[in-house]
Amino acid sequence: MENDKVVINIKEATQKYQILGVAFNASKDEIRRARNKLLHQFHPDKYPYGWIYDDVDPEKRVYLIQSAYLYIMENYDDIMDAFQVLLASTLSNQMPAQTRSHWVYTTIASFDQDE
């Protein structure tokens, strides 16, 4: 059971990182500091009637921040692995043909036809 890998939904993980406003390669400490800064900024006790600039429920905002933090921390290693695989496949020719740049392959094809 030690090697159980969690399948990471890249879109969901990306949204969680965006909620906290951290880079995808942020360390656990940077993620924790970002969460603490946001919780301090948007704490319901500080603004009991909601944030000044919008009408989002303060408790809902804190819940989103905390749930994003917990998701990232619980799945940190799996998320890092998924982002590394994504980065490696993006920078290599290992991607499926459907996702490769159309421009590159049509340009190469046009050079082949010129000969």
C-alpha positions as CSV (number, residue, x, y, z in Angstrom):
1,M,0.0,0.0,0.0
2,E,3.0,2.3,0.2
3,N,3.2,2.9,-3.5
4,D,-0.5,3.7,-4.0
5,K,-0.5,6.6,-6.5
6,V,-3.4,9.0,-6.5
7,V,-4.6,10.0,-10.0
8,I,-4.3,13.8,-10.0
9,N,-6.8,15.9,-12.0
10,I,-4.5,18.5,-13.4
11,K,-7.3,21.0,-13.9
12,E,-8.4,20.7,-10.3
13,A,-4.8,20.9,-9.0
14,T,-4.3,24.0,-11.1
15,Q,-7.4,25.7,-9.7
16,K,-6.2,25.0,-6.1
17,Y,-2.8,26.6,-6.9
18,Q,-4.6,29.6,-8.4
19,I,-6.8,30.0,-5.3
20,L,-3.7,30.2,-3.2
21,G,-1.9,32.3,-5.8
22,V,1.3,30.2,-5.7
23,A,3.5,28.9,-8.5
24,F,3.2,25.2,-9.5
25,N,6.7,24.6,-8.2
26,A,6.1,26.2,-4.8
27,S,7.5,24.5,-1.8
28,K,5.2,23.3,1.0
29,D,6.5,26.2,3.1
30,E,5.6,28.7,0.4
31,I,2.2,27.2,0.1
32,R,1.6,27.4,3.9
33,R,2.7,31.0,4.0
34,A,0.4,31.9,1.1
35,R,-2.5,30.2,2.9
36,N,-1.7,32.0,6.1
37,K,-1.5,35.4,4.3
38,L,-4.8,34.9,2.6
39,L,-6.5,33.7,5.8
40,H,-5.2,36.7,7.6
41,Q,-6.4,39.0,4.8
42,F,-9.9,37.5,4.4
43,H,-10.6,36.2,7.9
44,P,-14.4,36.5,8.8
45,D,-13.7,38.1,12.1
46,K,-11.8,40.9,10.4
47,Y,-14.6,41.5,7.9
48,P,-17.8,40.1,9.5
49,Y,-20.0,41.6,6.8
50,G,-17.9,40.4,3.9
51,W,-14.9,41.6,2.0
52,I,-15.1,45.3,1.0
53,Y,-14.8,44.7,-2.7
54,D,-17.3,41.9,-3.3
55,D,-20.2,40.1,-1.8
56,V,-18.6,36.7,-1.4
57,D,-19.5,35.1,1.9
58,P,-16.4,35.4,4.1
59,E,-16.8,31.9,5.5
60,K,-17.0,30.5,2.0
61,R,-13.9,32.3,1.0
62,V,-12.0,30.9,4.0
63,Y,-13.4,27.4,3.2
64,L,-12.1,27.7,-0.4
65,I,-8.6,28.8,0.8
66,Q,-8.4,26.1,3.5
67,S,-9.7,23.3,1.2
68,A,-7.2,24.3,-1.6
69,Y,-4.4,24.2,1.0
70,L,-5.4,20.8,2.4
71,Y,-5.8,19.3,-1.1
72,I,-2.4,20.4,-2.2
73,M,-0.7,19.3,1.1
74,E,-2.4,15.9,1.1
75,N,-1.4,15.2,-2.6
76,Y,1.8,17.3,-2.8
77,D,4.1,14.5,-4.0
78,D,1.6,13.2,-6.5
79,I,0.9,16.7,-7.8
80,M,4.6,17.4,-8.2
81,D,5.0,14.1,-10.1
82,A,2.0,14.9,-12.4
83,F,3.4,18.3,-13.2
84,Q,6.9,16.9,-13.9
85,V,5.4,14.3,-16.3
86,L,3.3,17.1,-17.9
87,L,6.4,19.3,-18.3
88,A,8.5,16.5,-19.6
89,S,5.9,15.4,-22.2
90,T,5.3,19.0,-23.2
91,L,9.0,19.6,-23.9
92,S,9.7,16.3,-25.6
93,N,8.3,14.6,-28.7
94,Q,6.5,12.1,-26.5
95,M,3.1,13.9,-26.8
96,P,0.3,12.3,-28.8
97,A,0.1,13.5,-32.4
98,Q,-3.2,15.2,-31.8
99,T,-1.7,17.5,-29.2
100,R,1.4,18.5,-31.1
101,S,1.5,21.9,-32.6
102,H,-0.4,22.0,-35.9
103,W,1.8,24.8,-37.2
104,V,5.1,22.9,-36.8
105,Y,3.9,19.9,-38.7
106,T,2.1,21.7,-41.5
107,T,5.2,23.8,-41.9
108,I,7.4,20.7,-42.1
109,A,5.0,19.2,-44.5
110,S,5.1,22.2,-46.8
111,F,8.9,22.0,-46.9
112,D,8.7,18.4,-47.9
113,Q,6.3,19.3,-50.8
114,D,8.7,22.0,-52.1
115,E,11.4,19.5,-52.9
